[in-house]
Amino acid sequence: MSGIHPWVGGAAIAVCIAAALMGGLRYWRGRGAGPITTHLLSLAQTLLVAQVGIGLLLLADDRRAPEQLHYLYGTLALAVALAPWFYAPESGPKRLLWFAVTAGIAGALGIRAFMTGTS
């Protein structure tokens, strides 16, 4: 289980950044989210949820990260990625912008979590 945690983390970071760039580009061009962007944003959130779940399983197995900040960054990445579901407008281009920006922030927090999780 500990071997898959860095791989899913790397995938979550890559997908978060790709979703943020794609969403930002679609917003900047004045287009709607589109199916690919929507799927990327959904995949980013799914990978973050999976990553936190794997991390909790590792904690239950008494495996700890070298630095305590790892847990903070991982939790914040998930919280930031899920925040638009509560705070973004119901529809329109601003909703896409909310999801794109929070995906980018979640990707940055994921990078920090990755850096504090490796020894």
MOPAC internal coordinates of N, CA, C and O (Angstrom, degrees):
PM7 1SCF
backbone

  N    0.0000 0     0.00 0     0.00 0    0    0    0
  C    1.4545 1     0.00 0     0.00 0    1    0    0
  C    1.5270 1   110.53 1     0.00 0    2    1    0
  O    1.2310 1   120.36 1   144.15 1    3    2    1
  N    1.3215 1   116.92 1   -35.85 1    3    2    1
  C    1.4630 1   118.50 1  -177.98 1    5    3    2
  C    1.5308 1   111.47 1   -69.80 1    6    5    3
  O    1.2310 1   119.97 1   157.78 1    7    6    5
  N    1.3349 1   117.67 1   -22.22 1    7    6    5
  C    1.4565 1   120.12 1   178.55 1    9    7    6
  C    1.5169 1   113.27 1   -74.41 1   10    9    7
  O    1.2310 1   120.20 1   151.70 1   11   10    9
  N    1.3204 1   117.23 1   -28.30 1   11   10    9
  C    1.4605 1   120.44 1  -177.78 1   13   11   10
  C    1.5353 1   111.49 1   -83.30 1   14   13   11
  O    1.2310 1   120.06 1   156.09 1   15   14   13
  N    1.3182 1   117.50 1   -23.91 1   15   14   13
  C    1.4634 1   121.52 1  -176.97 1   17   15   14
  C    1.5359 1   112.47 1   -57.97 1   18   17   15
  O    1.2310 1   118.62 1   133.01 1   19   18   17
  N    1.3233 1   120.24 1   -46.99 1   19   18   17
  C    1.4770 1   118.96 1   177.53 1   21   19   18
  C    1.5275 1   113.16 1   -66.75 1   22   21   19
  O    1.2310 1   120.22 1   146.80 1   23   22   21
  N    1.3201 1   117.18 1   -33.20 1   23   22   21
  C    1.4685 1   120.18 1  -179.74 1   25   23   22
  C    1.5246 1   111.45 1   -68.62 1   26   25   23
  O    1.2310 1   120.37 1   135.02 1   27   26   25
  N    1.3100 1   116.89 1   -44.98 1   27   26   25
  C    1.4629 1   120.15 1   177.73 1   29   27   26
  C    1.5284 1   109.49 1   -66.21 1   30   29   27
  O    1.2310 1   120.45 1   144.24 1   31   30   29
  N    1.3318 1   116.74 1   -35.76 1   31   30   29
  C    1.4654 1   120.39 1   176.70 1   33   31   30
  C    1.5220 1   112.04 1   -62.77 1   34   33   31
  O    1.2310 1   120.77 1   135.97 1   35   34   33
  N    1.3222 1   116.14 1   -44.03 1   35   34   33
  C    1.4601 1   119.70 1   177.49 1   37   35   34
  C    1.5204 1   112.10 1   -63.66 1   38   37   35
  O    1.2310 1   120.95 1   139.50 1   39   38   37
  N    1.3270 1   115.79 1   -40.50 1   39   38   37
  C    1.4687 1   119.87 1   177.66 1   41   39   38
  C    1.5311 1   110.48 1   -65.21 1   42   41   39
  O    1.2310 1   120.15 1   139.59 1   43   42   41
  N    1.3339 1   117.32 1   -40.41 1   43   42   41
  C    1.4634 1   120.85 1   179.27 1   45   43   42
  C    1.5263 1   110.84 1   -63.31 1   46   45   43
  O    1.2310 1   120.36 1   138.04 1   47   46   45
  N    1.3155 1   116.91 1   -41.96 1   47   46   45
  C    1.4718 1   120.69 1   178.49 1   49   47   46
  C    1.5237 1   110.23 1   -62.63 1   50   49   47
  O    1.2310 1   120.53 1   131.50 1   51   50   49
  N    1.3309 1   116.60 1   -48.50 1   51   50   49
  C    1.4686 1   120.82 1  -178.14 1   53   51   50
  C    1.5231 1   111.65 1   -62.14 1   54   53   51
  O    1.2310 1   120.24 1   136.01 1   55   54   53
  N    1.3157 1   117.14 1   -43.99 1   55   54   53
  C    1.4610 1   120.22 1  -178.58 1   57   55   54
  C    1.5259 1   110.52 1   -70.00 1   58   57   55
  O    1.2310 1   119.75 1   141.72 1   59   58   57
  N    1.3260 1   118.09 1   -38.28 1   59   58   57
  C    1.4753 1   120.47 1   177.44 1   61   59   58
  C    1.5225 1   110.69 1   -60.64 1   62   61   59
  O    1.2310 1   120.54 1   134.86 1   63   62   61
  N    1.3103 1   116.57 1   -45.14 1   63   62   61
  C    1.4627 1   119.90 1  -178.97 1   65   63   62
  C    1.5274 1   110.59 1   -67.72 1   66   65   63
  O    1.2310 1   120.35 1   137.87 1   67   66   65
  N    1.3312 1   116.94 1   -42.13 1   67   66   65
  C    1.4708 1   120.01 1   177.75 1   69   67   66
  C    1.5276 1   111.03 1   -62.61 1   70   69   67
  O    1.2310 1   120.18 1   137.75 1   71   70   69
  N    1.3314 1   117.27 1   -42.25 1   71   70   69
  C    1.4627 1   120.90 1   179.43 1   73   71   70
  C    1.5228 1   110.81 1   -65.50 1   74   73   71
  O    1.2310 1   120.16 1   141.00 1   75   74   73
  N    1.3221 1   117.29 1   -39.00 1   75   74   73
  C    1.4643 1   120.59 1   178.98 1   77   75   74
  C    1.5262 1   110.90 1   -65.39 1   78   77   75
  O    1.2310 1   120.45 1   135.64 1   79   78   77
  N    1.3194 1   116.74 1   -44.36 1   79   78   77
  C    1.4610 1   120.16 1   179.40 1   81   79   78
  C    1.5277 1   111.58 1   -65.76 1   82   81   79
  O    1.2310 1   120.82 1   136.19 1   83   82   81
  N    1.3153 1   116.04 1   -43.81 1   83   82   81
  C    1.4623 1   119.63 1  -179.44 1   85   83   82
  C    1.5299 1   110.82 1   -66.99 1   86   85   83
  O    1.2310 1   120.36 1   136.37 1   87   86   85
  N    1.3155 1   116.91 1   -43.63 1   87   86   85
  C    1.4568 1   120.50 1   178.60 1   89   87   86
  C    1.5197 1   112.24 1   -65.04 1   90   89   87
  O    1.2310 1   120.55 1   138.85 1   91   90   89
  N    1.3298 1   116.56 1   -41.15 1   91   90   89
  C    1.4645 1   120.31 1   177.55 1   93   91   90
  C    1.5192 1   112.02 1   -64.21 1   94   93   91
  O    1.2310 1   120.77 1   139.02 1   95   94   93
  N    1.3205 1   116.13 1   -40.98 1   95   94   93
  C    1.4641 1   120.33 1   178.52 1   97   95   94
  C    1.5307 1   110.84 1   -65.16 1   98   97   95
  O    1.2310 1   120.01 1   136.60 1   99   98   97
  N    1.3168 1   117.58 1   -43.40 1   99   98   97
  C    1.4747 1   120.70 1   179.38 1  101   99   98
  C    1.5313 1   110.36 1   -65.02 1  102  101   99
  O    1.2310 1   120.14 1   141.81 1  103  102  101
  N    1.3275 1   117.34 1   -38.19 1  103  102  101
  C    1.4687 1   120.46 1   177.85 1  105  103  102
  C    1.5267 1   110.32 1   -66.21 1  106  105  103
  O    1.2310 1   120.79 1   135.24 1  107  106  105
  N    1.3343 1   116.09 1   -44.76 1  107  106  105
  C    1.4654 1   121.42 1  -178.00 1  109  107  106
  C    1.5300 1   111.10 1   -62.09 1  110  109  107
  O    1.2310 1   120.55 1   143.56 1  111  110  109
  N    1.3248 1   116.55 1   -36.44 1  111  110  109
  C    1.4673 1   120.78 1   179.55 1  113  111  110
  C    1.5286 1   112.74 1   -81.36 1  114  113  111
  O    1.2310 1   120.62 1   175.51 1  115  114  113
  N    1.3277 1   116.42 1    -4.49 1  115  114  113
  C    1.4551 1   120.42 1   177.61 1  117  115  114
  C    1.5124 1   114.26 1    77.07 1  118  117  115
  O    1.2310 1   120.64 1  -157.31 1  119  118  117
  N    1.3149 1   116.38 1    22.69 1  119  118  117
  C    1.4586 1   120.61 1   179.10 1  121  119  118
  C    1.5209 1   109.69 1  -101.60 1  122  121  119
  O    1.2310 1   121.12 1   -15.02 1  123  122  121
  N    1.3136 1   115.46 1   164.98 1  123  122  121
  C    1.4649 1   120.17 1   174.92 1  125  123  122
  C    1.5180 1   110.45 1   -73.88 1  126  125  123
  O    1.2310 1   120.93 1    -2.96 1  127  126  125
  N    1.2925 1   115.84 1   177.04 1  127  126  125
  C    1.4581 1   120.39 1  -176.44 1  129  127  126
  C    1.5243 1   112.28 1   -63.04 1  130  129  127
  O    1.2310 1   119.84 1   136.99 1  131  130  129
  N    1.3078 1   117.91 1   -43.01 1  131  130  129
  C    1.4575 1   120.53 1  -178.42 1  133  131  130
  C    1.5181 1   111.06 1    77.17 1  134  133  131
  O    1.2310 1   120.35 1   -17.31 1  135  134  133
  N    1.3345 1   116.94 1   162.69 1  135  134  133
  C    1.4652 1   119.68 1  -174.31 1  137  135  134
  C    1.5320 1   114.13 1   -68.72 1  138  137  135
  O    1.2310 1   119.86 1   142.18 1  139  138  137
  N    1.3217 1   117.86 1   -37.82 1  139  138  137
  C    1.4696 1   119.41 1  -177.88 1  141  139  138
  C    1.5261 1   110.46 1   -67.50 1  142  141  139
  O    1.2310 1   120.42 1   134.59 1  143  142  141
  N    1.3147 1   116.80 1   -45.41 1  143  142  141
  C    1.4641 1   120.44 1   179.01 1  145  143  142
  C    1.5158 1   110.71 1   -63.50 1  146  145  143
  O    1.2310 1   120.43 1   138.07 1  147  146  145
  N    1.3120 1   116.78 1   -41.93 1  147  146  145
  C    1.4688 1   120.50 1   178.79 1  149  147  146
  C    1.5186 1   110.89 1   -60.93 1  150  149  147
  O    1.2310 1   120.56 1   136.47 1  151  150  149
  N    1.3280 1   116.53 1   -43.53 1  151  150  149
  C    1.4611 1   120.11 1   179.47 1  153  151  150
  C    1.5326 1   111.56 1   -67.95 1  154  153  151
  O    1.2310 1   120.15 1   142.46 1  155  154  153
  N    1.3182 1   117.31 1   -37.54 1  155  154  153
  C    1.4642 1   119.95 1   177.47 1  157  155  154
  C    1.5286 1   111.21 1   -63.93 1  158  157  155
  O    1.2310 1   120.46 1   136.26 1  159  158  157
  N    1.3153 1   116.73 1   -43.74 1  159  158  157
  C    1.4613 1   120.10 1   178.74 1  161  159  158
  C    1.5305 1   111.01 1   -64.06 1  162  161  159
  O    1.2310 1   120.51 1   139.91 1  163  162  161
  N    1.3139 1   116.63 1   -40.09 1  163  162  161
  C    1.4696 1   120.57 1   177.98 1  165  163  162
  C    1.5268 1   111.00 1   -66.91 1  166  165  163
  O    1.2310 1   120.55 1   138.39 1  167  166  165
  N    1.3265 1   116.56 1   -41.61 1  167  166  165
  C    1.4603 1   120.52 1   178.64 1  169  167  166
  C    1.5233 1   110.95 1   -63.84 1  170  169  167
  O    1.2310 1   120.18 1   140.38 1  171  170  169
  N    1.3228 1   117.26 1   -39.62 1  171  170  169
  C    1.4650 1   120.66 1   178.48 1  173  171  170
  C    1.5249 1   110.52 1   -59.91 1  174  173  171
  O    1.2310 1   120.59 1   134.26 1  175  174  173
  N    1.3228 1   116.48 1   -45.74 1  175  174  173
  C    1.4631 1   119.51 1   179.66 1  177  175  174
  C    1.5246 1   111.45 1   -66.73 1  178  177  175
  O    1.2310 1   120.41 1   141.18 1  179  178  177
  N    1.3134 1   116.82 1   -38.82 1  179  178  177
  C    1.4634 1   120.98 1   179.22 1  181  179  178
  C    1.5235 1   111.16 1   -64.57 1  182  181  179
  O    1.2310 1   120.32 1   136.97 1  183  182  181
  N    1.3240 1   116.99 1   -43.03 1  183  182  181
  C    1.4614 1   119.94 1   179.02 1  185  183  182
  C    1.5256 1   111.45 1   -65.79 1  186  185  183
  O    1.2310 1   119.84 1   144.16 1  187  186  185
  N    1.3235 1   117.91 1   -35.84 1  187  186  185
  C    1.4627 1   120.20 1   177.29 1  189  187  186
  C    1.5250 1   111.26 1   -66.99 1  190  189  187
  O    1.2310 1   120.32 1   139.15 1  191  190  189
  N    1.3257 1   116.99 1   -40.85 1  191  190  189
  C    1.4633 1   119.95 1   176.47 1  193  191  190
  C    1.5328 1   110.16 1   -63.33 1  194  193  191
  O    1.2310 1   120.39 1   136.27 1  195  194  193
  N    1.3254 1   116.85 1   -43.73 1  195  194  193
  C    1.4708 1   120.91 1   178.51 1  197  195  194
  C    1.5243 1   110.71 1   -62.59 1  198  197  195
  O    1.2310 1   120.47 1   139.45 1  199  198  197
  N    1.3133 1   116.70 1   -40.55 1  199  198  197
  C    1.4628 1   121.05 1  -178.96 1  201  199  198
  C    1.5233 1   110.80 1   -63.68 1  202  201  199
  O    1.2310 1   120.49 1   135.66 1  203  202  201
  N    1.3192 1   116.67 1   -44.34 1  203  202  201
  C    1.4663 1   119.64 1   178.06 1  205  203  202
  C    1.5312 1   110.01 1   -65.22 1  206  205  203
  O    1.2310 1   120.05 1   140.70 1  207  206  205
  N    1.3270 1   117.52 1   -39.30 1  207  206  205
  C    1.4655 1   120.54 1   177.25 1  209  207  206
  C    1.5210 1   112.22 1   -61.46 1  210  209  207
  O    1.2310 1   120.43 1   136.03 1  211  210  209
  N    1.3246 1   116.78 1   -43.97 1  211  210  209
  C    1.4706 1   120.50 1   177.41 1  213  211  210
  C    1.5212 1   109.83 1   -63.56 1  214  213  211
  O    1.2310 1   120.65 1   138.71 1  215  214  213
  N    1.3236 1   116.37 1   -41.29 1  215  214  213
  C    1.4698 1   119.86 1   177.80 1  217  215  214
  C    1.5146 1   112.14 1   -60.95 1  218  217  215
  O    1.2310 1   120.30 1   139.61 1  219  218  217
  N    1.3250 1   117.03 1   -40.39 1  219  218  217
  C    1.4654 1   119.88 1   177.65 1  221  219  218
  C    1.5257 1   111.51 1   -65.94 1  222  221  219
  O    1.2310 1   120.29 1   143.30 1  223  222  221
  N    1.3379 1   117.05 1   -36.70 1  223  222  221
  C    1.4648 1   119.78 1   175.61 1  225  223  222
  C    1.5259 1   111.14 1   -64.74 1  226  225  223
  O    1.2310 1   120.53 1   142.02 1  227  226  225
  N    1.3244 1   116.60 1   -37.98 1  227  226  225
  C    1.4707 1   119.74 1   176.56 1  229  227  226
  C    1.5219 1   111.28 1   -65.77 1  230  229  227
  O    1.2310 1   120.38 1   140.02 1  231  230  229
  N    1.3259 1   116.88 1   -39.98 1  231  230  229
  C    1.4658 1   120.14 1   176.14 1  233  231  230
  C    1.5209 1   111.17 1   -62.73 1  234  233  231
  O    1.2310 1   120.59 1   140.20 1  235  234  233
  N    1.3300 1   116.48 1   -39.80 1  235  234  233
  C    1.4636 1   120.25 1   178.75 1  237  235  234
  C    1.5223 1   111.23 1   -64.97 1  238  237  235
  O    1.2310 1   120.55 1   152.20 1  239  238  237
  N    1.3294 1   116.54 1   -27.80 1  239  238  237
  C    1.4660 1   121.74 1   177.54 1  241  239  238
  C    1.5274 1   111.56 1   -86.78 1  242  241  239
  O    1.2310 1   120.67 1  -171.17 1  243  242  241
  N    1.3344 1   116.32 1     8.83 1  243  242  241
  C    1.4703 1   124.11 1   177.91 1  245  243  242
  C    1.5319 1   113.06 1    65.78 1  246  245  243
  O    1.2310 1   120.89 1  -146.25 1  247  246  245
  N    1.3149 1   115.90 1    33.75 1  247  246  245
  C    1.4639 1   120.91 1   173.20 1  249  247  246
  C    1.5109 1   107.68 1  -104.42 1  250  249  247
  O    1.2310 1   120.22 1   -54.09 1  251  250  249
  N    1.2992 1   117.18 1   125.91 1  251  250  249
  C    1.4584 1   122.55 1  -173.52 1  253  251  250
  C    1.5277 1   111.03 1  -115.65 1  254  253  251
  O    1.2310 1   121.13 1   -27.08 1  255  254  253
  N    1.3235 1   115.45 1   152.92 1  255  254  253
  C    1.4640 1   121.66 1   175.14 1  257  255  254
  C    1.5299 1   108.52 1   -77.57 1  258  257  255
  O    1.2310 1   120.49 1   -27.13 1  259  258  257
  N    1.3352 1   116.67 1   152.87 1  259  258  257
  C    1.4641 1   119.24 1   179.84 1  261  259  258
  C    1.5233 1   113.12 1   -63.28 1  262  261  259
  O    1.2310 1   120.14 1   148.78 1  263  262  261
  N    1.3199 1   117.34 1   -31.22 1  263  262  261
  C    1.4616 1   121.10 1  -179.21 1  265  263  262
  C    1.5262 1   109.40 1  -123.42 1  266  265  263
  O    1.2310 1   120.63 1   -38.86 1  267  266  265
  N    1.3342 1   116.40 1   141.14 1  267  266  265
  C    1.4616 1   121.55 1  -179.51 1  269  267  266
  C    1.5352 1   112.15 1   -67.47 1  270  269  267
  O    1.2310 1   120.12 1   154.52 1  271  270  269
  N    1.3274 1   117.38 1   -25.48 1  271  270  269
  C    1.4619 1   120.64 1   179.57 1  273  271  270
  C    1.5234 1   112.49 1   -62.59 1  274  273  271
  O    1.2310 1   120.35 1   158.53 1  275  274  273
  N    1.3128 1   116.94 1   -21.47 1  275  274  273
  C    1.4599 1   121.67 1   179.07 1  277  275  274
  C    1.5294 1   110.62 1   -55.64 1  278  277  275
  O    1.2310 1   120.78 1   136.94 1  279  278  277
  N    1.3143 1   116.11 1   -43.06 1  279  278  277
  C    1.4648 1   120.67 1  -178.46 1  281  279  278
  C    1.5279 1   111.14 1   -68.33 1  282  281  279
  O    1.2310 1   120.43 1   141.67 1  283  282  281
  N    1.3091 1   116.78 1   -38.33 1  283  282  281
  C    1.4656 1   120.53 1   178.92 1  285  283  282
  C    1.5234 1   110.88 1   -64.64 1  286  285  283
  O    1.2310 1   120.35 1   130.94 1  287  286  285
  N    1.3298 1   116.94 1   -49.06 1  287  286  285
  C    1.4638 1   120.37 1  -179.45 1  289  287  286
  C    1.5238 1   111.86 1   -61.91 1  290  289  287
  O    1.2310 1   120.08 1   138.06 1  291  290  289
  N    1.3237 1   117.46 1   -41.94 1  291  290  289
  C    1.4588 1   120.61 1   179.12 1  293  291  290
  C    1.5208 1   112.36 1   -64.59 1  294  293  291
  O    1.2310 1   120.64 1   137.00 1  295  294  293
  N    1.3123 1   116.38 1   -43.00 1  295  294  293
  C    1.4627 1   120.41 1   179.05 1  297  295  294
  C    1.5191 1   111.26 1   -66.50 1  298  297  295
  O    1.2310 1   120.46 1   137.22 1  299  298  297
  N    1.3318 1   116.73 1   -42.78 1  299  298  297
  C    1.4665 1   120.00 1   179.01 1  301  299  298
  C    1.5265 1   111.68 1   -64.99 1  302  301  299
  O    1.2310 1   120.01 1   142.89 1  303  302  301
  N    1.3294 1   117.58 1   -37.11 1  303  302  301
  C    1.4687 1   120.18 1   178.15 1  305  303  302
  C    1.5247 1   110.46 1   -59.73 1  306  305  303
  O    1.2310 1   120.54 1   135.30 1  307  306  305
  N    1.3298 1   116.57 1   -44.70 1  307  306  305
  C    1.4579 1   119.67 1   178.88 1  309  307  306
  C    1.5297 1   110.97 1   -67.26 1  310  309  307
  O    1.2310 1   120.22 1   136.36 1  311  310  309
  N    1.3124 1   117.19 1   -43.64 1  311  310  309
  C    1.4671 1   120.64 1  -178.71 1  313  311  310
  C    1.5248 1   111.66 1   -62.72 1  314  313  311
  O    1.2310 1   120.41 1   138.24 1  315  314  313
  N    1.3162 1   116.83 1   -41.76 1  315  314  313
  C    1.4628 1   120.70 1   179.99 1  317  315  314
  C    1.5279 1   110.31 1   -66.41 1  318  317  315
  O    1.2310 1   120.13 1   138.90 1  319  318  317
  N    1.3194 1   117.36 1   -41.10 1  319  318  317
  C    1.4676 1   120.17 1  -178.82 1  321  319  318
  C    1.5228 1   112.06 1   -66.96 1  322  321  319
  O    1.2310 1   120.12 1   150.86 1  323  322  321
  N    1.3229 1   117.37 1   -29.14 1  323  322  321
  C    1.4590 1   120.55 1  -179.25 1  325  323  322
  C    1.5269 1   112.96 1   -91.68 1  326  325  323
  O    1.2310 1   119.69 1   169.15 1  327  326  325
  N    1.3131 1   118.20 1   -10.85 1  327  326  325
  C    1.4744 1   122.05 1  -177.30 1  329  327  326
  C    1.5294 1   114.26 1   -58.42 1  330  329  327
  O    1.2310 1   118.50 1   141.93 1  331  330  329
  N    1.3395 1   120.47 1   -38.07 1  331  330  329
  C    1.4698 1   118.61 1  -179.53 1  333  331  330
  C    1.5144 1   114.29 1   -59.76 1  334  333  331
  O    1.2310 1   119.98 1   155.05 1  335  334  333
  N    1.3170 1   117.64 1   -24.95 1  335  334  333
  C    1.4622 1   119.49 1   178.53 1  337  335  334
  C    1.5218 1   111.03 1   -63.68 1  338  337  335
  O    1.2310 1   120.23 1   156.59 1  339  338  337
  N    1.3272 1   117.17 1   -23.41 1  339  338  337
  C    1.4613 1   121.17 1  -179.25 1  341  339  338
  C    1.5292 1   112.96 1  -102.14 1  342  341  339
  O    1.2310 1   119.95 1   147.90 1  343  342  341
  N    1.3344 1   117.71 1   -32.10 1  343  342  341
  C    1.4551 1   120.54 1  -168.80 1  345  343  342
  C    1.5231 1   115.86 1  -114.47 1  346  345  343
  O    1.2310 1   119.38 1   162.46 1  347  346  345
  N    1.3163 1   118.79 1   -17.54 1  347  346  345
  C    1.4667 1   120.83 1  -177.89 1  349  347  346
  C    1.5247 1   110.59 1   -72.90 1  350  349  347
  O    1.2310 1   120.65 1   -26.14 1  351  350  349
  N    1.3257 1   116.37 1   153.86 1  351  350  349
  C    1.4709 1   118.86 1   174.97 1  353  351  350
  C    1.5246 1   110.93 1   -59.15 1  354  353  351
  O    1.2310 1   121.01 1   -22.19 1  355  354  353
  N    1.3132 1   115.68 1   157.81 1  355  354  353
  C    1.4637 1   120.76 1  -177.09 1  357  355  354
  C    1.5280 1   112.97 1   -62.35 1  358  357  355
  O    1.2310 1   119.96 1   143.72 1  359  358  357
  N    1.3253 1   117.68 1   -36.28 1  359  358  357
  C    1.4606 1   120.80 1  -179.09 1  361  359  358
  C    1.5212 1   108.84 1  -156.31 1  362  361  359
  O    1.2310 1   121.43 1    -5.67 1  363  362  361
  N    1.3156 1   114.86 1   174.33 1  363  362  361
  C    1.4516 1   120.60 1   177.52 1  365  363  362
  C    1.5140 1   113.49 1   100.24 1  366  365  363
  O    1.2310 1   120.88 1    -2.95 1  367  366  365
  N    1.3309 1   115.92 1   177.05 1  367  366  365
  C    1.4565 1   120.25 1  -175.96 1  369  367  366
  C    1.5275 1   113.79 1   -66.08 1  370  369  367
  O    1.2310 1   120.02 1   151.43 1  371  370  369
  N    1.3220 1   117.56 1   -28.57 1  371  370  369
  C    1.4698 1   119.64 1   179.51 1  373  371  370
  C    1.5297 1   111.10 1   -64.61 1  374  373  371
  O    1.2310 1   120.42 1   149.07 1  375  374  373
  N    1.3248 1   116.80 1   -30.93 1  375  374  373
  C    1.4700 1   120.28 1   177.83 1  377  375  374
  C    1.5297 1   110.17 1   -63.85 1  378  377  375
  O    1.2310 1   120.43 1   135.53 1  379  378  377
  N    1.3221 1   116.78 1   -44.47 1  379  378  377
  C    1.4636 1   120.76 1   176.69 1  381  379  378
  C    1.5215 1   110.53 1   -60.98 1  382  381  379
  O    1.2310 1   120.45 1   137.61 1  383  382  381
  N    1.3236 1   116.75 1   -42.39 1  383  382  381
  C    1.4625 1   120.12 1   179.51 1  385  383  382
  C    1.5313 1   111.05 1   -61.99 1  386  385  383
  O    1.2310 1   120.20 1   138.77 1  387  386  385
  N    1.3147 1   117.22 1   -41.23 1  387  386  385
  C    1.4651 1   120.95 1   177.57 1  389  387  386
  C    1.5321 1   110.42 1   -58.17 1  390  389  387
  O    1.2310 1   120.67 1   130.94 1  391  390  389
  N    1.3137 1   116.33 1   -49.06 1  391  390  389
  C    1.4634 1   119.98 1  -177.82 1  393  391  390
  C    1.5303 1   111.33 1   -66.17 1  394  393  391
  O    1.2310 1   120.13 1   141.12 1  395  394  393
  N    1.3300 1   117.36 1   -38.88 1  395  394  393
  C    1.4679 1   120.53 1  -179.65 1  397  395  394
  C    1.5284 1   111.27 1   -66.48 1  398  397  395
  O    1.2310 1   120.44 1   134.04 1  399  398  397
  N    1.3172 1   116.76 1   -45.96 1  399  398  397
  C    1.4731 1   120.51 1  -178.49 1  401  399  398
  C    1.5234 1   110.82 1   -65.35 1  402  401  399
  O    1.2310 1   120.54 1   135.46 1  403  402  401
  N    1.3133 1   116.58 1   -44.54 1  403  402  401
  C    1.4684 1   117.97 1  -179.41 1  405  403  402
  C    1.5299 1   111.96 1   -68.12 1  406  405  403
  O    1.2310 1   119.99 1   149.21 1  407  406  405
  N    1.3302 1   117.62 1   -30.79 1  407  406  405
  C    1.4671 1   119.59 1   174.73 1  409  407  406
  C    1.5204 1   110.20 1   -65.32 1  410  409  407
  O    1.2310 1   120.01 1   140.41 1  411  410  409
  N    1.3299 1   117.59 1   -39.59 1  411  410  409
  C    1.4653 1   120.71 1   176.96 1  413  411  410
  C    1.5150 1   112.30 1   -64.68 1  414  413  411
  O    1.2310 1   120.62 1   138.00 1  415  414  413
  N    1.3199 1   116.42 1   -42.00 1  415  414  413
  C    1.4651 1   120.04 1   178.22 1  417  415  414
  C    1.5286 1   110.18 1   -65.66 1  418  417  415
  O    1.2310 1   120.62 1   138.76 1  419  418  417
  N    1.3374 1   116.42 1   -41.24 1  419  418  417
  C    1.4624 1   120.06 1   177.36 1  421  419  418
  C    1.5289 1   111.18 1   -62.15 1  422  421  419
  O    1.2310 1   120.21 1   142.65 1  423  422  421
  N    1.3337 1   117.20 1   -37.35 1  423  422  421
  C    1.4610 1   120.40 1   176.26 1  425  423  422
  C    1.5202 1   111.83 1   -64.01 1  426  425  423
  O    1.2310 1   120.43 1   137.95 1  427  426  425
  N    1.3291 1   116.78 1   -42.05 1  427  426  425
  C    1.4729 1   120.71 1   178.20 1  429  427  426
  C    1.5302 1   110.78 1   -65.15 1  430  429  427
  O    1.2310 1   120.65 1   137.67 1  431  430  429
  N    1.3260 1   116.35 1   -42.33 1  431  430  429
  C    1.4637 1   119.20 1   177.22 1  433  431  430
  C    1.5311 1   110.94 1   -66.26 1  434  433  431
  O    1.2310 1   120.65 1   146.09 1  435  434  433
  N    1.3273 1   116.36 1   -33.91 1  435  434  433
  C    1.4563 1   120.14 1   175.53 1  437  435  434
  C    1.5241 1   112.47 1   -63.52 1  438  437  435
  O    1.2310 1   120.93 1   142.11 1  439  438  437
  N    1.3251 1   115.84 1   -37.89 1  439  438  437
  C    1.4696 1   119.58 1   176.49 1  441  439  438
  C    1.5284 1   110.20 1   -62.82 1  442  441  439
  O    1.2310 1   120.87 1   136.33 1  443  442  441
  N    1.3321 1   115.94 1   -43.67 1  443  442  441
  C    1.4674 1   119.69 1   178.35 1  445  443  442
  C    1.5255 1   110.63 1   -64.09 1  446  445  443
  O    1.2310 1   120.33 1   139.43 1  447  446  445
  N    1.3423 1   116.98 1   -40.57 1  447  446  445
  C    1.4678 1   119.80 1   178.23 1  449  447  446
  C    1.5184 1   109.94 1   -62.84 1  450  449  447
  O    1.2310 1   120.53 1   139.21 1  451  450  449
  N    1.3233 1   116.60 1   -40.79 1  451  450  449
  C    1.4629 1   120.57 1   179.05 1  453  451  450
  C    1.5326 1   110.59 1   -62.31 1  454  453  451
  O    1.2310 1   120.93 1   138.40 1  455  454  453
  N    1.3306 1   115.82 1   -41.60 1  455  454  453
  C    1.4682 1   120.00 1  -179.03 1  457  455  454
  C    1.5288 1   112.40 1   -66.80 1  458  457  455
  O    1.2310 1   120.20 1   144.95 1  459  458  457
  N    1.3243 1   117.22 1   -35.05 1  459  458  457
  C    1.4744 1   119.73 1  -179.18 1  461  459  458
  C    1.5214 1   111.81 1   -86.76 1  462  461  459
  O    1.2310 1   119.86 1   169.04 1  463  462  461
  N    1.3278 1   117.87 1   -10.96 1  463  462  461
  C    1.4652 1   119.95 1  -178.28 1  465  463  462
  C    1.5134 1   113.55 1   -91.85 1  466  465  463
  O    1.2310 1   120.20 1   165.11 1  467  466  465
  N    1.3237 1   117.21 1   -14.89 1  467  466  465
  C    1.4575 1   120.32 1   179.83 1  469  467  466
  C    1.5219 1   109.46 1  -100.49 1  470  469  467
  O    1.2310 1   121.24 1   -34.16 1  471  470  469
  N    1.2895 1   115.23 1   145.84 1  471  470  469
  C    1.4723 1   117.54 1  -179.13 1  473  471  470
  C    1.5024 1   112.53 1  -101.59 1  474  473  471
  O    1.2310 1   120.10 1   180.00 1  475  474  473

